[in-house]
């Protein structure tokens, strides 16, 4: 596990707990998810630090989602975050591409008057209704995200009669001839409120990523969705280049 020949940690410009944190981060990256970390006493001896230093370093890595503590058993390497390239794809397609098994729990489906921001996004006339669909998305049976989405009822008149446990983008294309081919979205980081924390199986206040997206079929906006991902299980990868500015 930790190399025996690794020199002991000594006082320096970088605090001891930060030095140990770096070593443990490298160790966790080499080990499979679920692997146990050496015990506190062993870490103290191997790195020449106090138990307080060990606990501080481990505590930081637990809060960052690199490690996880199991009461009465020890500290283990956490599951790796699913890394998605920033592109247009359904959750189902995205998870399968990452080698994960997607599934869905439908929380609510109702035809309602949407809030003003959604009415503007979907270009709906005043007083028009839209489908409000809330779903919990899972990967390998573990909560990954919450979809809180609105759909233009004029385009999808009987959406409540359809199977909403799979890819809605596939459903829209195959059943309604409405292929989603473009989307505009923003991403922000925030803390999980109580409702979202309960659904995602995490503590209130833990970090989440929130995607606000308007999806189009041709020039027509069809979907306005807010998707909340667990910050410790999902990350976004993108390629950037030098812009005109």
VOMIMI-727028 format. One record per residue (C-alpha): residue in three letters; x, y, z. Coordinates in pm, 1 decimal. Layout:
<r res="ALA" xx="X" yy="Y" zz="Z"/>
...
//
This chain:
<r res="UNK" xx="0.0" yy="0.0" zz="0.0"/>
<r res="UNK" xx="212.2" yy="300.6" zz="118.2"/>
<r res="UNK" xx="573.4" yy="255.1" zz="6.1"/>
<r res="UNK" xx="800.3" yy="169.2" zz="300.7"/>
<r res="UNK" xx="1087.4" yy="372.0" zz="150.2"/>
<r res="UNK" xx="883.0" yy="695.0" zz="145.3"/>
<r res="UNK" xx="1057.7" yy="953.6" zz="365.7"/>
<r res="UNK" xx="896.5" yy="1071.4" zz="686.2"/>
<r res="UNK" xx="706.7" yy="1397.8" zz="681.0"/>
<r res="UNK" xx="895.1" yy="1685.6" zz="843.0"/>
<r res="UNK" xx="819.0" yy="2047.4" zz="926.5"/>
<r res="UNK" xx="846.4" yy="2277.5" zz="626.8"/>
<r res="UNK" xx="673.4" yy="2547.1" zz="424.6"/>
<r res="UNK" xx="381.4" yy="2311.0" zz="358.2"/>
<r res="UNK" xx="200.1" yy="2209.0" zz="679.3"/>
<r res="UNK" xx="230.4" yy="1843.8" zz="777.6"/>
<r res="UNK" xx="-138.8" yy="1769.8" zz="731.3"/>
<r res="UNK" xx="-122.0" yy="1910.1" zz="376.4"/>
<r res="UNK" xx="182.0" yy="1695.0" zz="298.4"/>
<r res="UNK" xx="1.0" yy="1388.4" zz="428.5"/>
<r res="UNK" xx="-315.4" yy="1484.6" zz="242.0"/>
<r res="UNK" xx="-117.1" yy="1487.0" zz="-82.5"/>
<r res="UNK" xx="29.9" yy="1143.7" zz="-13.3"/>
<r res="UNK" xx="-306.8" yy="995.9" zz="75.6"/>
<r res="UNK" xx="-462.8" yy="1147.7" zz="-237.8"/>
<r res="UNK" xx="-198.7" yy="972.6" zz="-448.9"/>
<r res="UNK" xx="-254.2" yy="646.9" zz="-258.5"/>
<r res="UNK" xx="-631.6" yy="665.1" zz="-311.2"/>
<r res="UNK" xx="-578.8" yy="724.6" zz="-685.6"/>
<r res="UNK" xx="-379.1" yy="399.2" zz="-709.9"/>
<r res="UNK" xx="-629.2" yy="185.0" zz="-521.3"/>
<r res="UNK" xx="-964.1" yy="47.6" zz="-643.0"/>
<r res="UNK" xx="-1278.2" yy="208.4" zz="-501.6"/>
<r res="UNK" xx="-1374.3" yy="44.1" zz="-172.8"/>
<r res="UNK" xx="-1016.3" yy="-37.0" zz="-72.3"/>
<r res="UNK" xx="-941.2" yy="18.7" zz="298.5"/>
<r res="UNK" xx="-694.1" yy="285.2" zz="403.2"/>
<r res="UNK" xx="-423.6" yy="188.9" zz="654.7"/>
<r res="UNK" xx="-525.1" yy="251.7" zz="1015.7"/>
<r res="UNK" xx="-439.7" yy="574.0" zz="1196.5"/>
<r res="UNK" xx="-159.8" yy="415.1" zz="1399.4"/>
<r res="UNK" xx="4.6" yy="269.4" zz="1088.5"/>
<r res="UNK" xx="-16.7" yy="604.5" zz="907.6"/>
<r res="UNK" xx="141.5" yy="778.5" zz="1207.1"/>
<r res="UNK" xx="437.1" yy="538.8" zz="1203.9"/>
<r res="UNK" xx="484.2" yy="530.0" zz="826.1"/>
<r res="UNK" xx="477.7" yy="906.8" zz="781.1"/>
<r res="UNK" xx="616.3" yy="1027.1" zz="1113.9"/>
<r res="UNK" xx="316.9" yy="1240.0" zz="1209.8"/>
<r res="UNK" xx="78.5" yy="1265.7" zz="1503.5"/>
<r res="UNK" xx="-269.0" yy="1116.5" zz="1515.1"/>
<r res="UNK" xx="-413.7" yy="1470.5" zz="1507.4"/>
<r res="UNK" xx="-235.7" yy="1530.8" zz="1175.5"/>
<r res="UNK" xx="-365.3" yy="1202.1" zz="1034.5"/>
<r res="UNK" xx="-722.1" yy="1280.8" zz="1137.0"/>
<r res="UNK" xx="-705.6" yy="1630.6" zz="988.9"/>
<r res="UNK" xx="-575.3" yy="1503.6" zz="653.2"/>
<r res="UNK" xx="-830.0" yy="1223.2" zz="636.2"/>
<r res="UNK" xx="-1110.7" yy="1457.5" zz="740.2"/>
<r res="UNK" xx="-1031.3" yy="1689.8" zz="449.1"/>
<r res="UNK" xx="-1033.1" yy="1402.4" zz="200.3"/>
<r res="UNK" xx="-1361.1" yy="1271.9" zz="337.7"/>
<r res="UNK" xx="-1519.5" yy="1616.0" zz="296.3"/>
<r res="UNK" xx="-1388.3" yy="1626.6" zz="-62.7"/>
<r res="UNK" xx="-1537.7" yy="1286.2" zz="-143.2"/>
<r res="UNK" xx="-1199.9" yy="1114.1" zz="-200.0"/>
<r res="UNK" xx="-1240.0" yy="892.2" zz="106.6"/>
<r res="UNK" xx="-1539.2" yy="766.9" zz="300.2"/>
<r res="UNK" xx="-1564.4" yy="667.9" zz="665.6"/>
<r res="UNK" xx="-1767.4" yy="365.4" zz="770.8"/>
<r res="UNK" xx="-1850.5" yy="364.6" zz="1139.9"/>
<r res="UNK" xx="-1687.0" yy="73.3" zz="1318.3"/>
<r res="UNK" xx="-1497.8" yy="-44.1" zz="1007.4"/>
<r res="UNK" xx="-1253.1" yy="224.7" zz="901.3"/>
<r res="UNK" xx="-1178.6" yy="457.1" zz="612.3"/>
<r res="UNK" xx="-1209.2" yy="350.9" zz="249.7"/>
<r res="UNK" xx="-1142.8" yy="485.9" zz="-99.4"/>
<r res="UNK" xx="-1464.6" yy="643.4" zz="-226.3"/>
<r res="UNK" xx="-1635.7" yy="559.4" zz="-553.2"/>
<r res="UNK" xx="-1491.9" yy="755.0" zz="-844.0"/>
<r res="UNK" xx="-1703.3" yy="1037.0" zz="-982.9"/>
<r res="UNK" xx="-1868.6" yy="974.5" zz="-1318.0"/>
<r res="UNK" xx="-1694.1" yy="1204.1" zz="-1565.3"/>
<r res="UNK" xx="-1909.0" yy="1327.2" zz="-1851.5"/>
<r res="UNK" xx="-1783.3" yy="1520.8" zz="-2149.8"/>
<r res="UNK" xx="-1993.7" yy="1830.7" zz="-2205.2"/>
<r res="UNK" xx="-2218.7" yy="1729.3" zz="-2495.0"/>
<r res="UNK" xx="-2582.8" yy="1683.1" zz="-2584.8"/>
<r res="UNK" xx="-2701.2" yy="1341.1" zz="-2466.0"/>
<r res="UNK" xx="-2969.3" yy="1195.4" zz="-2247.7"/>
<r res="UNK" xx="-2885.6" yy="1074.3" zz="-1897.0"/>
<r res="UNK" xx="-2947.5" yy="717.8" zz="-2013.7"/>
<r res="UNK" xx="-2700.0" yy="750.7" zz="-2301.8"/>
<r res="UNK" xx="-2448.3" yy="931.5" zz="-2083.6"/>
<r res="UNK" xx="-2444.6" yy="669.8" zz="-1807.7"/>
<r res="UNK" xx="-2423.3" yy="378.7" zz="-2051.5"/>
<r res="UNK" xx="-2128.0" yy="543.9" zz="-2223.1"/>
<r res="UNK" xx="-1957.1" yy="560.3" zz="-1883.2"/>
<r res="UNK" xx="-2021.8" yy="191.2" zz="-1821.7"/>
<r res="UNK" xx="-2292.7" yy="249.7" zz="-1561.0"/>
<r res="UNK" xx="-2643.1" yy="102.8" zz="-1549.5"/>
<r res="UNK" xx="-2906.1" yy="381.3" zz="-1560.9"/>
<r res="UNK" xx="-3249.7" yy="359.1" zz="-1401.7"/>
<r res="UNK" xx="-3522.9" yy="606.6" zz="-1310.4"/>
<r res="UNK" xx="-3781.3" yy="663.5" zz="-1039.5"/>
<r res="UNK" xx="-4065.0" yy="889.3" zz="-1156.3"/>
<r res="UNK" xx="-4151.3" yy="1122.2" zz="-867.5"/>
<r res="UNK" xx="-4429.6" yy="1330.0" zz="-1019.0"/>
<r res="UNK" xx="-4604.2" yy="1406.9" zz="-1349.1"/>
<r res="UNK" xx="-4860.5" yy="1688.2" zz="-1368.2"/>
<r res="UNK" xx="-5000.8" yy="1936.0" zz="-1618.1"/>
<r res="UNK" xx="-4963.7" yy="2276.7" zz="-1456.0"/>
<r res="UNK" xx="-4913.9" yy="2644.8" zz="-1525.0"/>
<r res="UNK" xx="-4533.8" yy="2686.8" zz="-1530.1"/>
<r res="UNK" xx="-4342.9" yy="2961.7" zz="-1351.9"/>
<r res="UNK" xx="-4266.7" yy="3278.2" zz="-1553.2"/>
<r res="UNK" xx="-3905.4" yy="3179.2" zz="-1630.5"/>
<r res="UNK" xx="-4021.3" yy="2850.6" zz="-1783.2"/>
<r res="UNK" xx="-4304.6" yy="3014.7" zz="-1976.5"/>
<r res="UNK" xx="-4052.6" yy="3250.9" zz="-2133.4"/>
<r res="UNK" xx="-3803.4" yy="2969.4" zz="-2201.7"/>
<r res="UNK" xx="-4067.8" yy="2757.1" zz="-2377.2"/>
<r res="UNK" xx="-4222.1" yy="3061.1" zz="-2548.2"/>
<r res="UNK" xx="-4566.5" yy="2974.9" zz="-2412.8"/>
<r res="UNK" xx="-4861.3" yy="3214.5" zz="-2429.0"/>
<r res="UNK" xx="-4998.0" yy="3355.8" zz="-2104.1"/>
<r res="UNK" xx="-5206.3" yy="3100.3" zz="-1915.4"/>
<r res="UNK" xx="-5076.7" yy="2802.1" zz="-2114.6"/>
<r res="UNK" xx="-4996.5" yy="2481.4" zz="-1927.9"/>
<r res="UNK" xx="-4698.4" yy="2251.3" zz="-1954.4"/>
<r res="UNK" xx="-4602.2" yy="1907.1" zz="-1828.1"/>
<r res="UNK" xx="-4403.3" yy="1913.3" zz="-1505.8"/>
<r res="UNK" xx="-4198.6" yy="1592.9" zz="-1471.8"/>
<r res="UNK" xx="-3976.9" yy="1519.0" zz="-1170.8"/>
<r res="UNK" xx="-3754.7" yy="1211.5" zz="-1178.5"/>
<r res="UNK" xx="-3477.3" yy="1062.9" zz="-965.7"/>
<r res="UNK" xx="-3200.1" yy="923.5" zz="-1185.3"/>
<r res="UNK" xx="-2980.1" yy="640.5" zz="-1062.6"/>
<r res="UNK" xx="-2653.3" yy="487.9" zz="-1185.6"/>
<r res="UNK" xx="-2582.4" yy="130.9" zz="-1074.0"/>
<r res="UNK" xx="-2877.9" yy="174.4" zz="-835.5"/>
<r res="UNK" xx="-2715.5" yy="471.3" zz="-660.4"/>
<r res="UNK" xx="-2877.5" yy="819.9" zz="-671.5"/>
<r res="UNK" xx="-2698.3" yy="1039.0" zz="-922.4"/>
<r res="UNK" xx="-2930.8" yy="1326.9" zz="-1010.8"/>
<r res="UNK" xx="-3276.4" yy="1481.8" zz="-990.5"/>
<r res="UNK" xx="-3449.7" yy="1601.0" zz="-1305.7"/>
<r res="UNK" xx="-3704.0" yy="1880.2" zz="-1254.6"/>
<r res="UNK" xx="-3827.9" yy="1948.7" zz="-1606.1"/>
<r res="UNK" xx="-4108.9" yy="2119.8" zz="-1795.5"/>
<r res="UNK" xx="-4228.9" yy="2018.1" zz="-2143.4"/>
<r res="UNK" xx="-4445.9" yy="2198.6" zz="-2395.3"/>
<r res="UNK" xx="-4787.6" yy="2027.6" zz="-2371.4"/>
<r res="UNK" xx="-4882.8" yy="2149.2" zz="-2718.7"/>
<r res="UNK" xx="-4606.2" yy="1930.8" zz="-2863.6"/>
<r res="UNK" xx="-4650.1" yy="1638.8" zz="-2619.1"/>
<r res="UNK" xx="-5025.7" yy="1625.7" zz="-2548.1"/>
<r res="UNK" xx="-5035.5" yy="1282.2" zz="-2376.5"/>
<r res="UNK" xx="-4694.5" yy="1271.3" zz="-2209.5"/>
<r res="UNK" xx="-4850.4" yy="1148.2" zz="-1884.2"/>
<r res="UNK" xx="-4952.9" yy="823.5" zz="-2057.7"/>
<r res="UNK" xx="-4601.2" yy="738.3" zz="-2169.6"/>
<r res="UNK" xx="-4329.0" yy="535.0" zz="-1999.0"/>
<r res="UNK" xx="-4103.4" yy="799.5" zz="-1843.4"/>
<r res="UNK" xx="-3850.8" yy="563.0" zz="-1684.7"/>
<r res="UNK" xx="-3619.4" yy="561.7" zz="-1986.2"/>
<r res="UNK" xx="-3470.0" yy="827.5" zz="-2209.9"/>
<r res="UNK" xx="-3717.1" yy="1110.2" zz="-2267.4"/>
<r res="UNK" xx="-3509.7" yy="1230.0" zz="-2562.5"/>
<r res="UNK" xx="-3559.1" yy="892.0" zz="-2730.2"/>
<r res="UNK" xx="-3930.5" yy="901.6" zz="-2642.7"/>
<r res="UNK" xx="-3969.3" yy="1250.0" zz="-2788.2"/>
<r res="UNK" xx="-3796.4" yy="1149.3" zz="-3110.5"/>
<r res="UNK" xx="-3966.1" yy="812.7" zz="-3164.3"/>
<r res="UNK" xx="-4317.5" yy="889.3" zz="-3038.3"/>
<r res="UNK" xx="-4362.0" yy="1257.7" zz="-3120.5"/>
<r res="UNK" xx="-4114.2" yy="1309.3" zz="-3404.6"/>
<r res="UNK" xx="-3950.1" yy="1573.6" zz="-3190.1"/>
<r res="UNK" xx="-3573.5" yy="1523.7" zz="-3197.9"/>
<r res="UNK" xx="-3372.1" yy="1728.6" zz="-2950.5"/>
<r res="UNK" xx="-3080.6" yy="1862.6" zz="-3153.6"/>
<r res="UNK" xx="-2965.2" yy="2166.8" zz="-2959.0"/>
<r res="UNK" xx="-2958.5" yy="2293.3" zz="-2601.9"/>
<r res="UNK" xx="-2844.8" yy="2598.4" zz="-2411.1"/>
<r res="UNK" xx="-2744.2" yy="2543.7" zz="-2051.7"/>
<r res="UNK" xx="-2568.6" yy="2697.7" zz="-1756.6"/>
<r res="UNK" xx="-2400.1" yy="2515.2" zz="-1468.9"/>
<r res="UNK" xx="-2364.5" yy="2637.9" zz="-1114.0"/>
<r res="UNK" xx="-2243.7" yy="2488.6" zz="-787.4"/>
<r res="UNK" xx="-2455.4" yy="2515.6" zz="-475.2"/>
<r res="UNK" xx="-2533.7" yy="2335.5" zz="-149.3"/>
<r res="UNK" xx="-2799.7" yy="2065.1" zz="-131.1"/>
<r res="UNK" xx="-3115.2" yy="2173.7" zz="47.8"/>
<r res="UNK" xx="-3301.0" yy="1924.1" zz="265.2"/>
<r res="UNK" xx="-3535.6" yy="1792.0" zz="-5.9"/>
<r res="UNK" xx="-3263.9" yy="1733.2" zz="-262.5"/>
<r res="UNK" xx="-3026.9" yy="1590.2" zz="-1.3"/>
<r res="UNK" xx="-3285.1" yy="1331.3" zz="104.4"/>
<r res="UNK" xx="-3352.6" yy="1223.7" zz="-254.8"/>
<r res="UNK" xx="-2983.0" yy="1204.2" zz="-341.1"/>
<r res="UNK" xx="-2891.1" yy="1021.2" zz="-20.8"/>
<r res="UNK" xx="-2649.4" yy="1283.8" zz="106.0"/>
<r res="UNK" xx="-2615.4" yy="1528.5" zz="392.4"/>
<r res="UNK" xx="-2780.1" yy="1870.7" zz="375.8"/>
<r res="UNK" xx="-2530.3" yy="2134.1" zz="270.8"/>
<r res="UNK" xx="-2312.5" yy="1899.7" zz="63.3"/>
<r res="UNK" xx="-2209.8" yy="2033.8" zz="-281.2"/>
<r res="UNK" xx="-2423.3" yy="1968.7" zz="-587.9"/>
<r res="UNK" xx="-2400.8" yy="2074.3" zz="-951.7"/>
<r res="UNK" xx="-2714.2" yy="2231.8" zz="-1099.4"/>
<r res="UNK" xx="-2765.2" yy="2236.8" zz="-1477.0"/>
<r res="UNK" xx="-3030.0" yy="2475.9" zz="-1610.0"/>
<r res="UNK" xx="-3109.5" yy="2375.4" zz="-1968.1"/>
<r res="UNK" xx="-3342.5" yy="2476.6" zz="-2250.0"/>
<r res="UNK" xx="-3357.0" yy="2208.1" zz="-2521.3"/>
<r res="UNK" xx="-3472.4" yy="2265.4" zz="-2878.8"/>
<r res="UNK" xx="-3608.9" yy="2062.3" zz="-3164.8"/>
<r res="UNK" xx="-3509.5" yy="2272.8" zz="-3460.7"/>
<r res="UNK" xx="-3598.2" yy="2628.5" zz="-3365.0"/>
<r res="UNK" xx="-3871.5" yy="2527.8" zz="-3119.1"/>
<r res="UNK" xx="-3796.8" yy="2508.6" zz="-2743.5"/>
<r res="UNK" xx="-3943.6" yy="2186.0" zz="-2604.4"/>
<r res="UNK" xx="-3784.9" yy="2133.3" zz="-2263.3"/>
<r res="UNK" xx="-3683.4" yy="2355.5" zz="-1973.4"/>
<r res="UNK" xx="-3503.5" yy="2144.2" zz="-1715.2"/>
<r res="UNK" xx="-3311.5" yy="2189.6" zz="-1393.6"/>
<r res="UNK" xx="-3096.9" yy="1884.8" zz="-1320.1"/>
<r res="UNK" xx="-2917.2" yy="1849.2" zz="-988.3"/>
<r res="UNK" xx="-2618.7" yy="1613.0" zz="-970.0"/>
<r res="UNK" xx="-2432.0" yy="1490.0" zz="-664.7"/>
<r res="UNK" xx="-2106.5" yy="1683.1" zz="-657.6"/>
<r res="UNK" xx="-1912.3" yy="1380.9" zz="-533.6"/>
<r res="UNK" xx="-2038.2" yy="1145.2" zz="-804.9"/>
<r res="UNK" xx="-2043.6" yy="1358.6" zz="-1117.2"/>
<r res="UNK" xx="-1796.4" yy="1586.8" zz="-1288.1"/>
<r res="UNK" xx="-1787.6" yy="1753.9" zz="-1627.6"/>
<r res="UNK" xx="-1500.9" yy="1741.3" zz="-1874.1"/>
<r res="UNK" xx="-1471.2" yy="1985.8" zz="-2163.5"/>
<r res="UNK" xx="-1226.8" yy="2093.5" zz="-2429.6"/>
<r res="UNK" xx="-1169.3" yy="2465.6" zz="-2458.9"/>
<r res="UNK" xx="-988.2" yy="2672.8" zz="-2716.3"/>
<r res="UNK" xx="-877.3" yy="3028.7" zz="-2764.7"/>
<r res="UNK" xx="-1183.2" yy="3245.1" zz="-2839.0"/>
<r res="UNK" xx="-1215.8" yy="3554.6" zz="-3051.6"/>
<r res="UNK" xx="-1183.5" yy="3774.8" zz="-2744.2"/>
//
